[in-house]
Amino acid sequence: MSSDTIGPATIRLTPVGSVPATIRLTPVEPAPAAPPAPAGPDPATLPMGKHLATYLQHLAVERGMAKNTVSAYRRDLYRYVSFLHTQDVHEPSQVTLGHLTSFAQAVRDGADGAAPLSARSAARTIVAVRGVHKFWELEGLAPTNPAVDLHPPAPGRRLPKAISVEQVTAILDSVSIETSAGLRDKAILEFLYSTGARISEAVGLDVDDLHLERPASGPAVVRLFGKGSKERIVPLGSYAIDALNAYLVRGRPELVAKGKGTAALFLNQRGGRLSRQSAWSVLTKAAERAGIEQDVSPHTLRHSFATHLLEGGADVRVVQELLGHASVTTTQVYTLVTADTLREIYAAAHPRAHN
């Protein structure tokens, strides 16, 4: 986690007929600020912005994209239509490859008045631009797609950060289960590592999404809802099952009694659904207790889940399904992490690996 956090704040409330009360707000990590948009008219009010609205609705409704993904597309494409406005382009049919390449350069150097983007962020923006032009062609708003030959810059390949099995074990073993909150913390950490779930998927779970009874044909499972509300079924390991059962029997009833009743699986101290920030804090505190010096986030457990499965011999397409990746290409980045292990296995096992 970043060290740039919002400091503690104090709010004094004076209800009618009561004495003043003081509420302490817990510091939270601020969301990264969006890059400043170029000066000019509101992109939504421009002619190209109105054409864009139909595309964004298509992404949300027909393609079922997650709200955060649609928001990212909107931000990138608003920058694009603002740029086109400065080029006196007001209809999709007027856009040329020259306009597109000029915009691609502008997002890298900030020539359009907005913040320059990294290669990875610029690539995301170009992908959004290619998608909207393909849509406009299909909708008959342009005779051709000028973005066919526009290619995003190749971003540097970032390897996922994983920790060792021993480090994961130390984190999980650092949690005390003497309280209802401790039982919850143990359950959510075991759950994250057992399933490779995203933190948003974990805190969004309801009790009915769990099926903890082991059927004769296989392990217990959980129903997860990933990006775009895509559903997948993931098996649960025995350690996670035991931790979840302990939490459901001895921990959750005490927490739920403090609230108004909720179907949420993981609850906070007020009986409401646990937030992503609180779940993140559970992990970072456990990592500190375990003496892990490197930064550890919920995504670290997800990366470790995938890496440890591949190191154990799991097929990459199985890991793809467990992680909920739409493309196996996304999952294959984990195979780079385990390349050294694979070389060692090959050298030891293949009959003609050595003379």
C-alpha positions, 0 to 999 in steps of 0.5 A: 500500500502507498504511504500517502494516506489521508490523515485521521479526521475528527467530526463533532456532531451535535444532535438536537437535545443531546451532547456533542459527539465525536467521531474518529474517521479511520485513515483510508488510502485515497483513490488515485486521481484521474489525469486532468482532462484537456480544457474545452467544452464538456465532451458529452455535449459535443456531436461526437460525444453524443455518438459516443453515448450510444456506444457506452450504452452498448458496452454496459447493456449488450456486452455486460461490461462492469461499471468500472470498465465502462467508466474507464472507457468513457474517460478515455473516449471523452479525451478522444472526442475532445481531441477531435473537436480541436481538429474540427472533426464532428462526425465519425465519417470525418475521422482519418488515420491521420487524426488517429495517429495524431491522437495516439501521439498526443496521449503519450506526450500530452500535446492535447493538453491532458496528462501524458500516459504511460505505454500501458495506459495509452494502449488501453486508450487506443483499444477503446478508440479501436472499439468505438470505430468498429461499432460506428462502422457496424452502425452505419455512422461511418463507411469504413473503420479508419482505426483498423491499422491503428495499433496500440503501443506494446507495454512492458510486460509486468510479472505478477508479484507472488509470495512463497507458500511458506510466506502465505502460510505464515500470514494465515497462521498469524491470525488469532481466532479468539474473537468473532472478528478474528474468525472472520479474518481467518476465514476471508484470508483462507478464502482468498488464497484457496480460490484466487478470488478478487477482493471485490468478489470476496466481499460481494459474497452472500452466505447462499453463494457458499456450498460447504458440504462436500459432495461425494463427487468432489470438493465443496464449491463457491459461486463467484461473480467476476467482471461484468457479473460473469459467474463461475464455480470455484472449488474450496480447499479443506483449510478454507472450508474449516475456517469458513465453518468456524466463522459461520458457527461462532463468529458471524452470528455475533457480528450479524446481531449488531446490524439490521440483518444482511445476507452478506458473508463477511461482516464488519463490526457493525453487522454490515457488509465488509468493505474492500478497504477493511478486507485489505487492512485485514491482510496487511496487518496479518502480513505485518504480524507474519514479518513479511517485508514486501508489500502484500495486497489481496491481489498478491494472494490471487497471484500466489494462488495462480503461481502455486497452482502452475508450479504444482502442475496445473494446466494453464487453462484450468487456472484461467477458469479458476481466475475468471480470465476471459482469455488464456493470454491473460493467464499465460503471464503467470507461466513466465513466473514459473519458467525457472521451475519448469526448466528444472523439472525438464532438466531432471525428468526428460531422458534426453535433456543431458548427454 
